[in-house]
């Protein structure tokens, strides 16, 4: 089953507390989920899919250690055997002002909410890009 988005922008949540994108801070000297995702996407735009980001985020927050390709594949299969929240629930668009822009192949890049590209897409000039809002942090 394919969990990826295609030609889609996950726009910041209506109750996002920032007016411009910010780099997620560490907490207690460790990267948060938002920090892990930001590093992955900031360093490699339009390389990873939603499935890659979800699994890699989980994997990087586990106990460190060397894993064989077979073990990683087994862990990935086990990870996706259970329902997973999509990136609409990511703290990046919910709290830190980062839109998530998926290309035609389902690969994702950060799209800062203050950028011209973000504004154009949200205003409907996104050349066929579907806009979905991130999930709110609190009930309306």
C-alpha positions in Angstrom: 0.0 0.0 0.0 1.4 3.4 -1.0 1.2 6.0 1.8 3.0 8.8 -0.2 1.6 12.1 -1.4 2.2 13.3 -5.0 2.1 16.9 -6.3 0.9 18.1 -2.9 1.7 20.8 -0.4 1.1 20.1 3.3 0.5 23.7 4.4 1.1 24.9 7.9 -1.7 24.3 10.4 -4.2 27.1 11.1 -3.1 27.2 14.7 0.7 27.2 13.9 2.3 29.5 16.5 4.9 31.1 14.3 4.6 33.6 11.4 7.8 32.4 9.7 9.6 29.0 9.6 12.1 28.3 12.4 14.6 25.5 12.8 13.3 23.1 15.5 15.4 23.3 18.7 17.0 20.4 20.4 15.6 19.3 23.7 17.9 18.0 26.5 20.8 17.8 24.0 18.8 15.5 21.7 17.1 16.0 18.4 13.3 16.0 18.6 11.1 14.3 15.9 10.9 17.8 14.3 14.7 18.2 14.4 15.3 14.8 12.9 12.8 15.5 10.1 14.2 19.0 9.5 17.7 17.7 9.1 16.7 14.9 6.7 14.7 17.2 4.5 16.9 20.3 4.7 19.9 18.3 3.6 18.3 16.3 0.9 15.3 18.0 -0.7 13.1 15.9 -3.1 15.1 12.7 -2.3 12.9 11.0 0.4 9.3 10.0 0.2 6.8 10.3 3.1 7.4 6.6 3.9 11.1 7.2 4.0 10.8 10.2 6.3 8.4 8.4 8.7 10.5 5.2 8.9 13.9 7.0 9.1 12.6 9.3 11.8 11.6 6.3 13.9 14.8 4.4 13.2 17.1 7.3 14.0 15.4 7.8 17.4 16.0 4.1 18.4 19.1 2.8 20.2 22.1 3.5 18.0 24.0 0.6 16.5 25.0 -1.0 13.2 22.2 -2.7 11.4 22.4 -4.9 8.3 20.4 -4.1 5.2 18.3 -7.2 5.9 17.6 -6.0 9.5 16.6 -2.5 8.3 14.2 -4.1 5.7 12.7 -6.3 8.4 12.3 -3.3 10.7 10.7 -1.2 7.9 8.2 -4.0 7.1 7.3 -4.3 10.8 7.0 -0.5 11.2 4.5 -0.3 8.3 2.6 -3.3 9.4 0.8 -1.0 11.9 -1.0 2.2 11.0 1.2 5.3 10.9 0.3 9.0 11.2 1.1 10.8 7.9 3.3 13.9 7.7 0.2 16.1 8.2 0.7 15.3 11.8 4.4 16.3 11.7 5.5 19.0 14.1 7.2 20.8 11.1 4.0 22.2 9.6 2.1 22.1 12.9 4.5 24.1 15.1 7.6 25.3 13.1 6.1 26.9 10.0 7.5 24.5 7.4 5.3 23.4 4.5 6.0 20.0 3.0 6.1 20.0 -0.8 5.8 16.7 -2.6 6.8 16.4 -6.3 5.3 14.2 -9.0 7.4 11.2 -7.8 6.3 11.6 -4.1 9.6 13.1 -2.9 9.3 15.8 -0.3 11.1 19.1 0.3 10.7 21.8 2.9 8.8 24.9 1.8 9.1 27.8 4.3 5.7 29.5 4.9 7.2 32.9 4.2 8.5 31.9 0.8 7.1 33.1 -2.6 6.7 29.5 -3.7 4.6 28.6 -0.6 2.4 31.7 -1.0 1.8 31.1 -4.7 0.8 27.4 -4.1 -1.5 28.3 -1.2 -3.2 31.0 -3.2 -4.0 28.5 -6.0 -1.2 29.2 -8.5 0.6 25.9 -7.8 0.4 24.4 -11.3 -1.8 21.6 -10.2 -0.4 21.1 -6.7 -3.0 20.0 -4.2 -3.0 21.9 -0.9 -3.7 20.0 2.4 -3.5 21.6 5.8 -1.5 20.1 8.5 -3.5 18.9 11.5 -4.3 21.4 14.1 -2.6 21.1 17.5 -5.8 21.9 19.3 -9.5 21.5 18.6 -11.2 24.5 17.0 
